[in-house]
Amino acid sequence: MYHRIVILITQKKHGNIFLALVPHRDTRLVLRNYSASLFSAGFSGAFCFPWAAPLAALSRALDDAELKNCSRVLREALGSKICAGKGEACAFEDAALFGPRIEIDNLPGVLKDAAGKATEIFPCPVIGTCLLPASDAENAALPAPPEPSFRAAAVANLYWKCEDEGEAFSVKWKIGNLRWLPKII
């Protein structure tokens, strides 16, 4: 299993589109180092997902005004500091996404009006550090991930496509333009 980051030109090629919470690059660096340790421990899905937390599946990508609204609503729901808790595996597509869980009270209620194009809202978002086959998710003995807390984060459209290539599969993803969560005054 391996991944390739590609620029996807048309929405038809994107596959699935998600609204994602993207931590600041300092936090992503910590998570990237954790993914590297998982990869060296034999977990081949460690680099198959960006270090972001999918919040909702979308029927279409959100435009800039909708992303701005989502960032405002999420900042109000999250407060000034975002805390990621213990590692958890959550169902994602035909696999399981493993990473630190972000605690957001009433996420479906928060995003219901803000992301009108949401087809499914994930109630327990995790920051992706490793993609596991669904059958291995409960039996995988993964070391505990870091539990980062951060203030700076953004929302963005996350384009995701998984392709079967014989014995391995290829994962393509791209994160759209970031819309940073506003500061709390």
N, C-alpha and C positions, 0 to 999 in steps of 0.2 A: 504494500500500500504506500502511495506517495502522493504528494500534492504538487500542483502547479498553480501559480498565480498568473492569471491571464486577464487581459482587458477584454471584457465582453461587450461587443458593440451594440447589439440590439436586445431589446427586452425579451424577444422570443428565445434567444440563446441563453438567457440567464438561468432558466430552470426555476428555482424557487427564490422568492424574495422575502426577506425578514427585516423587521425593525430591530436594530441591535444597540445595546449600550456598550460604548467603546471606552475603556479606561484610558487615562493619560499614558503617554509612552513610558514614563518611569515605572508605572505599575505593570504595563505590558512586558517590560524587560524582565521583571521578577518572574512573571508567568512564563515567559519564553525560556528562561533558565530552568524552570521546573519542567517544562515540556522536554527540554534537552536531556534532563536527567531521566525522564520516563523513556525517551527514545533509546538512550544508552542502556536502559534496563530491559529493553526488548519489546516495548510497546510501540508498534509501528504506526499507530494512529496519532502519535503525539503532535505531529505538525500538520494534521489534516483539517484543522479549524483555526480561524483567526482568534486571537485572544480578545474576544468580545462575548457579550451575553445576549443571545437572541431573546427578544421579549415577546414578539408576535410574528405570525406568518401573515404576509400581505398579499392581497389580490393584485396590486400594482404598487410600484415604487411611490413613496411619498415625495411630494414636491417640497421646496424649501420652506414655504409658509407652514406646511403641515409638520415638518421636522422641527421648526422653531416652536410651534405650539406643543409638540410632544416633549421637547426639552424643558420648556417652562413647567409643564404639568409634572414631569418626572422629578424636577428639582424640588418642587413643593412636596411631593410624596416622599422623597428620599432624605430631605433635610440638607444640612451643609456638608455632612460627611457620609460617604458610602462605605458600608462595611460588608466585606465578603466573609462568609462563615466557613464551616467545615466542608470538605469535599463531598460531592454527591454526584451520582450518575442520573441523568434525566433522559427520557426517551426523546430522540431527535431523528426525524425521518425514519429510516429502517435500521438505525443504530442507536447508540447511547452516547450522550455528550457528558464528559466528566470534567469537573472543575470546582472551584470554590463557589458556593451558593450565595447569591445576593438576596438580602432580605428587603423586600418591598411589600409593605402592607397593602392589601387589596389591589394588586396589580391589574386584574381584569377590570375593576371599577375605574381605576385611574386612566387606563388606556382606551376604555370603551368609546368615549367621545373624542379623545385626542387623536386616535388613529382610526379614522372611519373606514379605512380600507383593510382593517385587520380581519382575517378569516379565522384565526385562532390565536388566543393569548396564552402564553406559557405562564402558569401560576408560580412556578419555582425556577426562576432563571439561574443558570450557572455560567460562569465565565469559562469558555471552552479552552481546555488545555490538552485534551486527548479525546479522540473519537474511537469508541469501542464497538465491536460487533454486538448486536442486541443480546445474543446468546451468552456472551462472556461478561456482560456488564455486572451481574451480581456476584460472579465468582472471581473477578479480577482483584488481585491483591496489590492495589496501587498505594504507594506511599502517600501520606497526607499532604495535600497541597498547601502552599502558603495561604494565609488568611489576611489579604491586604485590606487596608482601609485607605481611601483616597477621596479627595474633594473634586478634582478635575476629571470630567468625563464628558462624552459627547454621545449623541444619537446619530445614527446613519442607516441608510439602506444597505443591507448585506445581501449580495447576490451569491447564490450557492448552487452548485451543480455537481452531481456525482455520476461518473461514467464507469461502466464496467469494461475493463480492458483485459479480458482473458482471466488469468489467475489473480491478478491484482486489479484494483480499481483506482481511478484517478479522480481526485477531488479538485474542483476549480472554485475559487471564491474571489470576490472583490468587495471591498468596502467603499461605498459611495462617499460623497462629500459629507464631512463632519459638521454637525451643528452642536456647538458646545453648550452644556447646561449653564444657565446664568448663575451668577454669584448670589448668595443670599445676603441681603443688606440688613 
